[in-house]
Amino acid sequence: MGCNLTPRSEPGATINESRQAMETYKIKRALLSVSDKTGLEDFAKRLAALGVQLISTGGTCKYLRDLGLDVTEISDYTGAPELFDGRVKTLHPKVHGGLLQRRDLQEHREQADANGIPPIDLVCVNLYPFEETIAKSGVTLDEAIEKIDIGGPSMLRSAAKNYKFVTVVSDPADYDAVLAEMETTEGGKKDEPETPKCATSLKTRERLAIKVFMRTSSYDGAISNYLGHRAEDSTKANFCLSLPVAQTLRYGDNPHQPSVLYGDFEKIYTQLQGKELSYTNVLDLDAAASLIANFRRPTVGILKHTNPCGVGQDDSDLVEAWKRAYQTDTQAPFGGVIVMNRPMTEALARIVGAIFTDVIIAPDYEPEARAILQKKKNCRIMRLNMEAWREYCKNPMVRSAPGGIMTMKRDDVVLGLDDLESKVVTKRIPTADELEAMRFAWRVCKQVHSNAIVFTDKNGTLGIGAGQMSRVDSAKIAVWKAGQAGLSLKGSVIASDGLFPFADGLQTAIDAGATACIQPGGSIRDQEVIEAADAAQIAMVFTGVRHFLH
């Protein structure tokens, strides 16, 4: 079949004439082969209504024929049978020649005619669901391998490489936009040369091609990561990362630092109102989810600059949980972050609505609570999908590093709390209330930046010291913060995210009134620390696990 272009695309034509020829290339033939058939019925029927010849493969072909559409099956089109359980069906010169031939080169057109290779003008392909398959529990290697698509990425790449002439659609979300251009006489682009009916604009084809290479890069990266990290020495495997732009952020750490967010942020968080997010807001959101995910009882946390500065819980009333969190530091909520693991109630909304808060996070909001919070127009009201958050936590944490990146398994599980009674290292055994307070304090301490010291009772924080160069300074700050809030530490429990290198940090807690301590242990001076605890008749457990957060 000959080329559909006018002679203006012949060698010697001007750049503008060639560009216009590319702009006005009419779609006559489309190849459809999809795993995800969302929107396919309408897309295929509208293509057929425009007179586009449909070619298809396997299950897609059967689906379209069941709709009553006239479809050419791929083996009939190529003259070659599908082979090896469908592993080979579109890997054929008539397919890739139809996609890759340049319509503006006389030599290509002559070769196409001589070999009976008509142009394919539109490709609609989405890939075998490899990522979804490996996400399933118990998936085998053989099952994963059978979901590695070969023909699909090959067709997408061929079409995308030749986007000047070929429209390539890899996402059902683009069906309507493509059809809208094909069904109008101007291609929906008033500022471009007139496009005849059944064509797309060069700008659209370019956008779709870029999207293809983003998709195939992500797909190949998922395969590489899966197979590489199954290897005997997975630490030597490359780590591939390809993420779509989620949104442009308001700014980075400071207003002069541009920042962009990538990935599937919207699956985890939904912004219901407020100013656009900044880089630091996203860091706070990450810290808030990491904190609140540690608790099962109704819990409220208050954070500032990613550090918890108050956490409280109550079995029935979020307002009581809030009071216990707020009492720890009444200044911190100003411009801070409030997070809870239960839907925001009207009663709590009335309280926090009176405080200047930067971000509020909840799994949902009572209608009355939303109505109250709508008055805080600048406050970012966020809905947290905890199920999606837990799924996200299965991925490694990624951080930039000089010349590259580092990855690390997320510290998303609270460790060291099993069978605490067997981990007591002091003469005095902790009481039941002290054990409960230890478990609470350890969950909070895990999310406080090191060096972290946290004083609590069994329902709320009393004093928090974070991020100091020495552990004893963190202990002193926590005691001072409790004093500033008018809270007594008599009978409290202290948690330390790392070992006490000397007894001085523990002694600071003892002098403040703490009666029990939970810490990892492991110092060369552990015995000295234990002796200080025994001398003060306080109970202490060693978890054997460190929860540092840098």
N, C-alpha and C positions, 0 to 999 in steps of 0.2 A: 504493500500500500504506500502511496506517495505521501509527501509532506502536505500539511494543511496550510502552510504559511504562504503568504504572497511573495512575489519575487523580490520584495524589498529586503529580505533576509539573505539574499545572495551575497557572495563575496564582493566587496566594493561598496556595499550599502553603508550609509552613515551610522554612527553609534545610535543616534536618536531613532533612526528608522529601524535598526535591529531591535532596539529596546521596545519600540512600539509593537513590532512583530511578535516579540516574546509576550508582551502584555496581552495581545489579542489572540493568543492561541486557543482554539476551541477544543473542548473536551468531547471526544467521540467514543472513547473506550476506557472502561474502568475495571480494575481487578480488586475484588473484595475477598478478604480472608481474615476472619476475626475469631478470637476466643470469647471476648466480651461482646455479646450481641445487643447490648443496651442501645436503643435508638436506631438499630440497623434497619428495621422494617420500613420506617418512614424515610430514612436516607436512601435506601435502595429503590423504593417506589418512586421517589421524586427524581432520582437519576434516570430511571426508566422513562418517566414522563417527559424528560427532556430529550429523549432519543438516544441516550448513552447505552452502548453495548456493555452488558455485564458479563464478566468472567469471574469464576469463583472456584473454591477448593472444598473438597470433603464435606464436613458438617455444615459449613457456611452455604455451600451450593444447595444442599438438601433443604436447609432452612428457607432459602430464597425461593426455591421451586415450590415448596409447600405453601408459599404465599401467592403462588400463581404467576411468578415472574419468569420471563424468558431469560435463562442463564446458560452460558456456555461453561461446561465443566472443564477444569484446567487440563486434564489429560486429553480431552477432545481438542482443546486449543493448541496444545504443544505437539500432539501426536505421540506422546510418550506416556506410558502408564505410571501411576503412583507406585513407588517401590518401598520395600522394607518397612511395612506397617505405617506408611505415610511419611517416613523420615525424608524421602525424596519425592517432591512433587512440583515445586516451583523453581528448582535449581536447573534452569533450562535456558539456552540462548534466546528462545523466542520470548521468554519473560524478561530477562535482564537486558537483552538487546532492545526490546520494546521500551524499556525504561531509560536506558542509558544513551540511546542514539540522540545526537544533537540535531535538532530540526533545522538549524541555520547553516549546516555544513553540507554542501553538495555531495561530498564523498560519503558521508554517513547515510544520506538519503539513498544513494546508489547501492551501497552495501545492504541496506535494509530491504530495498526492492529485490535485489538479486537473491537474497536468502529468505525471502518471504517472511520478513519480520515487521509487522505493522507497529506503529507507536502505541504505547499504553500511556494514556494521558492523566489518569488518576489512579492512585493506589490507596486503598483503605485497609490498613492492617493494624491489629493490636496483638500483643504477644502472648504466648503460653504463660499462664500465671505462675512463674517460677517463685517469685517472692512470697506469694500467698501459700504456695505448697510447702516451702521450707519453714514457714511460720507455724505450721500445724504440728501438734505434739505427736511424737513418735514416727515422723516421716523417715523413710529409709533413703539411703543413697540412691538406689535404683529408681525410686519414685521421683526423687529430685532431678536426676539426670534426664528422665523422660520428659520433664517439663522445661528443658533447655531448648528454646526455639532456635532453629537454624534458618529456615526459609524466610520467616517473618522479618528478622533483623536484616537479612540480605536484601530483601525487596525494599524495605524502608530506606536503607542506606543508598541503594541504587537510585531510587526515586528522589531522595533528598539531595544527592549529589547533582542531579540534573533538574533542580527546582526551577531553573529558568523556563522549563517547558512542562514539567510534571507537577501536578498537585498531589501532595502526599498527606494523608490524614491518619494519624496514629492515636487520636483521642476522640471518643464519642462527643465530648464537649464541643468539638469544632464542627460537627456536622451541620448545624444550622447556619453558621457563618459562611461555610463553603457554599451551601445551597443558596443562601441569600444572594451571593454574588452571581452564581450561575443562572439564577432565575430572573435577574434584572439586566437591563440593557447597558447600565453603566458600572456594573460590578460593585455597586455600593460605594464607589470612590469618586467623589465629585472633583477632586483635585488631580486626577490622573487621566491619561488618555482614555477615550471611550472604549469600553470593553463589550464585545458582542455577547449576546445571550449564550449560556452554556460555557462560560469561561470564568477564570479567576484572575485577580490582579497579581502582578509580580510581587508586590509587597506582601500579599497574603501567602503566596507560595514560599517566599523567603522565611516568613514567620513560622510557617508549618515545618519547613525543613530544619530550622534551628531546634524546634521542639522535638523533632525526630532524633537528632543527634544527642540531645539531652536525655531522651528516653533510652536510646540504645546504650549510651554511656552508663546510665544508672543500672540498666539490666545486666550488662556485662560485669559491672562492678559487684552486683549482688552475687552473681555466679562465682566470680573470682574470690570474693570474701568467704562464701560458703565452702567452696572446695579447699581454698587455702587454709582455712582455720579448722578443717578436718584433718589436715596433714599431721604427720607424726610430730613435727616441730613447727607448730603454727606460728611461733614468734618470728619465723623467717618469711612468712607470707606477706605480700604487699597488702596494704589497706587502701581500698578504693572508696571514694566518696563523691557522689554526684547528687546534688540537691536542687530543687527548684526554688526560685525566689518566693518567699512567703509574703514579705512586705518590706518596704523601706521604712526604717525606724526614724523616730524624730531626730535623734542624734546619738552619739556614742557616750563615752564617759562625760564629755564636755560638748557644748554646742558647736564647737569648731571641728568636731570629729564626725564625719559622715558614717553611717552604719546601716547594714542591710541584714535582715533575718532570712535564713534559708530553711527549707524543709517543710514538714507537715505540722507546723505549730497550731494551725486551726483545728486539727483533730483533737488536740489536748485542751486548748484554751479558746474560748469564745469571748470576744469583747462585746459587752452589751451597751456600754456607753463610755463617755469620757474622752480625754485627749488621746492623741496617737501615742503608741508605746515608744519608749526610748530603749537604748541598749541596757541601761541599768534597771529599767522596769522588768525586762525579760530575765535578767539575772535574779532579780527579786522573786519573780514568778517561779523560777526553777527552784530556788531555795525554799519558798513557801510550800510547794508541792512535796519536796523532799522531807520537810518537817512534818506536815500534817499526815502524810502517808504512814508515819510510824505509829499512829494512834487508832484505836478502835472505839473507845468511849467518845461521847460527844466532846469535842475539843476545839478551843480557839487559840490561835497563836498570833503574836504580834512580832513583826520583824522590822529591822532597820538596817539598810546596807547589807542585806543577806543574812544578818545575824538575828536569831531569836532573842528578843528582849523581854518576853513574857509569854508563858504558856499555861493554860488552865483547862481543867476538864470537870465535868459534872455528868452524872448518869441521866439526867432528865432535862436540864435547863441550860441552854446556850448562854443566857444572860449571866448565870452563876459562873459558868466557865470563863466568860469574858471578864468578869470581876476579878477572878483569880489571876488571869493573865495581866490585866491592866494594873493591878496593885503593885506588880514587880517594878514597873517603871512607867509612871504616868506621863512622862515627857516624850517617850519614844513613839507613841502612835502619831504624834504630830508629823505629818508628811511621810508616815510609814506605811506598812503593809499589814492588813488584817486578813487572816485566813482561817477557815473553819471546815470541818469535815461533815457538817450537816447543813441542810438548806437554811439560808438566812431567814430569821423570823422577823415579824413586824416589831416585836419588842426590842430585839437587838438592833434593828435598823434605826429605831428612834434614838438609841444611845450613841451609836457610832456616827449617825448622821449629824450629830452636833460637834464632831471632831474633824479637824482638817486632816484628811487621809488621802494618800496618793493612790493606793490600790486596795480594793476589797475583793476577796476571792472566796467563792463558795461553790459547792456542787450544784446548787440551784437557789432560787429566791422565791419566797412567798410573794404573791401579787402585791400585797400591801407593803411589803418590804421594798419591792421595786419602785413603787409609787413614791415612797419616802426618799429613796436614794437618788431618784431622778432629779431631785433638787440640787444634788451635788454634781453639777454639770461637768466639772473638770476631773472629778474623781473617776478613775478607770475601774469599772465594774466588770469583773471577769467571772466566767463560769468554767469550772475545772472538771474535766472528764477524767475521773480517777482511774477508770478501767483503761483508757487510752494511755494515761500516764504510766501505769504499771507495764503496759506493753512496750512503751518507749524505753523504759528502764532496762529492758533486755539487751538493748544496744550499748556498745561501749561509750564511755564519755570521751569526747574529743576536745583537745586543747591545742592551740597554736604553740609552736616551739621554734627556736631559731633555725631557719632553713627547712622547716617542715611542721609536722604535727606529732602529738603524742596521743595514745589511746589508753584507756584504763577501764576495767570493769567498774560499773557504778557501785557505790557503797549504799545500796538501796535496801538492804536487809539488816535489821538490828540483831547483832550477834552477841553472844556471851551471857544471855539471860536465862538460858536453860539450866535448871537444877542449881539455883544460886546457893541453896543450903549446903551443898557439897563443896562450895568454893570459898567458904569462910576461912580466913587465915588468922583470926584473932581469938582470944580466949572467950570473949563474949559473943554469943550467937545473936543475930539481929531478930527483933520482934517481927510479927506478921505485918504490922503497919510500916516498919522500916523497910522490909523487903519490898512491899508494894511501892513505897516512895523511891527505893533504889531503881526499880524497873522504870518508873516514870522519869526520874532524873537522868538515867542512862539514855533514854530515847530522846530527851531534849538535848543533852550534852553532845550527842552524835552530830547534831546540826549546827553547833556553835563553833566558830572558827578557832583553831588552836593558837595558843594554848587555852583550853576551855575549862572553866570551873563553874559548876552550877549547884546552887543550894535549892532544895525543894522540900515540901511535904508530899503527901501522896496524891494531892489534887492540883498542885500549882507550884510555879516557880517563886522563889523568894529573893534570890540574888544571882546575877550572872556576870561572870568576868570572861572577856573574850579577847583573843588576838594579841596577847602580850608576849614579850620576848622571854619572860620567865614565868613559870607556873605559880610561884609564890605571889608575883604581882597580880596575876589573874585572880588568885584567891582573895587578895587584899581588896581589889576592885569590887569583886562580888559582895564582900562584906560591907564595903562602903556604900554600894548601891542599895543594899537591903536597909542600911541605916538611913539613907536619904529618903527611902520610901516609908520609913517608920515601921518596918517589919522586923520581928524578932527571929533570930536564927536558933533559938533554944529548942532543942529537940529535932532539928532539921537533919536532912541527909545531904551529903556532898557527893557529887559525881565529877570525875576528872577524865577527860578523853584520852589522856596519856598517863604514863607512869609518873609517880612522884620521885624525882631524882634525889631529893633530900626530904627530910621529915618536916622542913620548915613550912611547906605549903599545907600539909595536913595539920600542923600545929596551929596555923592561922585559923583553920576551920574549927578545930577543937576549942580554941580560945573564944570563937564567936558563938559556940553553943551546939555545934553539930554533934550528933550521937552515933552516926553511921556513915560509912564511906563506901563507894563503889568505884573501882579503878582497874586498869588492865593488869598492873603488876609487871614484873620483869626488870626492875632496876637492880643494879649491883648492890644497892643499899636498901633493898626490900626489908631486910630484917630490922634495920634501924627504924623504918617507917612503921612496921608492925609493932615494934616495942613502944613507939610513941603512942600508937592507938591503944595498946594494952594498958599503958600507964594511965591513960585517960579513961579507960574502961568503955571505949567505943567499939562498935562492931565494924568489921571491914571484910569485903569480899574482893577477890581478884577474878575478873572475868576471863583473863587470858587472851582478850581481844582488844586491839586498839582501834578507836574510831576517830582518827585525826581528820580534820577538814582544813586544807590550806586555801 
